[in-house]
Amino acid sequence: MKSLKKLLVLLLLPLMAFTAAHKFYVSVTNVNYSEKDKALQITSRIFIDDLDKLLLERYDLKAQLATGEESPLADAYLEKYLRAKFVIEVNGNNVDYTYIGKKYDADVVIFYVEVPNVDKATLKSVQIENEILTDLFDEQQNVVHFKIGDQKKSFVLVKSRTKGMLNL
């Protein structure tokens, strides 16, 4: 009987380990320079369920992103949040960016933004401050990949360190 109990515990223990799977809080941002458009083109991939939770907690908006019942206010609040938590500096100066929009891809939202009229010849540095979701999730990690010309650099930004810079 004792061996049967031990065997049962050994069989069930691994199965129980997977029921408490840890959720990762991460976003991925790509910053690229377009020679053709003379612009910094930026995409950010963020999990839909995290943004839904954020909109509910921060703005009391039940957004229901990526569903047929998505709130008509969702886009405006997402852009407002993005502008408050995502800041771009070029050559040490804050720059305005154009919010192009978003699209859904499986379980993520992809945001598209652009900094127009960037002259690569005078481009010395690009800094990204990314505080997206760090106000909601202490474990949030925002990965930023820079690719400008032949320069590449990546950062993992967290609540205590929210800025990453590429010097050219």
Long-range contacts (C-beta under 8 A, 24 or more apart in sequence): 24-139, 24-141, 25-50, 25-133, 25-137, 25-139, 25-140, 25-141, 26-140, 26-141, 26-142, 26-143, 27-130, 27-132, 27-133, 27-140, 27-141, 27-142, 27-143, 28-143, 28-145, 29-128, 29-130, 29-142, 29-143, 29-144, 29-145, 30-145, 30-147, 31-126, 31-128, 31-144, 31-145, 31-146, 31-147, 31-148, 31-166, 32-147, 32-148, 33-118, 33-120, 33-123, 33-147, 33-148, 33-149, 35-120, 37-114, 37-116, 38-116, 38-117, 38-118, 38-119, 38-120, 39-114, 39-115, 39-116, 39-117, 39-118, 40-88, 40-90, 40-97, 40-114, 40-115, 40-118, 40-126, 40-148, 41-112, 41-114, 42-88, 42-97, 42-112, 42-113, 42-114, 42-115, 43-110, 43-111, 43-112, 43-113, 44-82, 44-86, 44-110, 44-111, 44-113, 44-132, 45-105, 45-108, 45-109, 45-110, 45-111, 46-108, 46-109, 46-111, 46-132, 46-133, 47-107, 47-108, 47-109, 48-104, 48-107, 48-108, 48-109, 49-107, 50-133, 50-136, 50-137, 51-78, 51-109, 53-136, 54-81, 54-133, 54-136, 55-81, 57-136, 58-135, 58-136, 65-104, 65-109, 66-104, 66-109, 75-101, 75-102, 78-102, 78-109, 78-111, 81-132, 82-111, 82-113, 82-132, 85-130, 85-131, 85-132, 85-133, 85-134, 85-135, 86-113, 86-128, 86-129, 86-130, 86-131, 86-132, 87-128, 87-129, 88-115, 88-126, 88-127, 88-128, 88-129, 89-125, 89-126, 89-127, 89-128, 89-129, 89-165, 90-115, 90-118, 90-123, 90-125, 90-126, 91-122, 91-123, 91-124, 91-125, 92-125, 92-127, 120-148, 120-149, 123-148, 123-168, 124-167, 124-168, 125-165, 125-166, 125-167, 125-168, 126-165, 126-166, 126-168, 127-163, 127-164, 127-165, 127-166, 128-155, 128-157, 128-163, 128-164, 128-165, 129-162, 129-163, 130-157, 130-162, 130-163, 130-164, 131-159, 131-162, 134-158, 134-159, 134-162
